[in-house]
């Protein structure tokens, strides 16, 4: 599905480049994008909670990624009982 802000010609160039990549190149690109997105999410969390230590940030990211129910099953209550609770 072509993005609305992309011309058909540019989209075709993109698709042609995708088709030329080997499976290992595609996997490498996917892993790079995944890492970049995770870093953006962590940076956003650090901006929202500038006073949080590394453990609190880790727990907040885990809660965001897992959802509250699975987070409680995996981590139980954290040390101060507040990870992911404050807004």
C-alpha positions as CSV (number, residue, x, y, z in Angstrom):
1,X,0.0,0.0,0.0
2,X,1.6,3.3,-1.1
3,X,1.7,6.0,1.5
4,X,-0.5,9.0,0.6
5,X,2.5,11.4,0.6
6,X,4.5,9.3,-1.9
7,X,4.3,9.5,-5.6
8,X,3.7,6.4,-7.6
9,X,7.1,6.8,-9.2
10,X,8.9,7.1,-5.9
11,X,6.9,4.1,-4.5
12,X,8.0,2.0,-7.5
13,X,11.6,2.9,-6.9
14,X,11.2,1.9,-3.3
15,X,9.6,-1.5,-4.2
16,X,12.3,-2.2,-6.8
17,X,15.0,-1.6,-4.2
18,X,13.2,-3.9,-1.7
19,X,13.0,-6.7,-4.3
20,X,16.7,-6.4,-5.0
21,X,17.7,-6.9,-1.4
22,X,18.6,-10.4,-0.1
23,X,16.7,-11.9,2.8
24,X,19.6,-11.2,5.1
25,X,19.7,-7.6,4.0
26,X,16.0,-7.3,4.7
27,X,16.4,-8.8,8.1
28,X,19.3,-6.5,8.9
29,X,17.2,-3.5,7.9
30,X,14.3,-4.7,10.0
31,X,16.5,-5.1,13.0
32,X,18.0,-1.6,12.5
33,X,14.5,0.0,12.3
34,X,13.4,-2.0,15.4
35,X,16.4,-0.7,17.3
36,X,15.8,2.8,16.2
37,X,12.1,2.7,17.2
38,X,13.0,1.3,20.6
39,X,15.6,4.1,21.1
40,X,13.0,6.7,20.2
41,X,10.5,5.2,22.7
42,X,13.2,5.2,25.4
43,X,14.1,8.8,24.7
44,X,10.4,9.8,25.0
45,X,10.1,8.0,28.3
46,X,13.2,9.8,29.6
47,X,11.7,13.1,28.6
48,X,8.4,12.3,30.4
49,X,10.2,11.1,33.5
50,X,13.5,13.0,33.7
51,X,14.0,12.2,37.4
52,X,13.5,8.4,36.9
53,X,16.5,6.1,37.5
54,X,17.4,3.3,35.0
55,X,15.3,0.7,36.9
56,X,12.2,2.8,36.8
57,X,12.7,3.6,33.1
58,X,13.2,-0.1,32.4
59,X,10.0,-1.0,34.3
60,X,8.0,1.8,32.5
61,X,9.2,0.6,29.1
62,X,8.3,-3.0,30.1
63,X,4.8,-2.0,31.2
64,X,4.3,0.0,28.0
65,X,5.4,-2.9,25.8
66,X,3.7,-5.7,27.8
67,X,0.5,-4.0,29.0
68,X,-0.5,-3.9,32.6
69,X,-1.8,-7.5,33.0
70,X,1.3,-9.2,31.5
71,X,3.6,-6.7,33.3
72,X,2.1,-7.7,36.7
73,X,2.5,-11.4,35.8
74,X,6.1,-11.0,34.8
75,X,7.4,-8.4,37.2
76,X,4.8,-8.3,40.0
77,X,5.1,-5.1,42.0
78,X,8.3,-3.1,41.5
79,X,10.3,-1.8,44.5
80,X,8.3,1.4,45.0
81,X,5.0,0.2,43.4
82,X,4.9,3.1,41.0
83,X,6.4,2.1,37.7
84,X,3.9,2.9,35.0
85,X,1.4,4.3,37.5
86,X,2.3,8.0,37.5
87,X,1.3,10.1,34.6
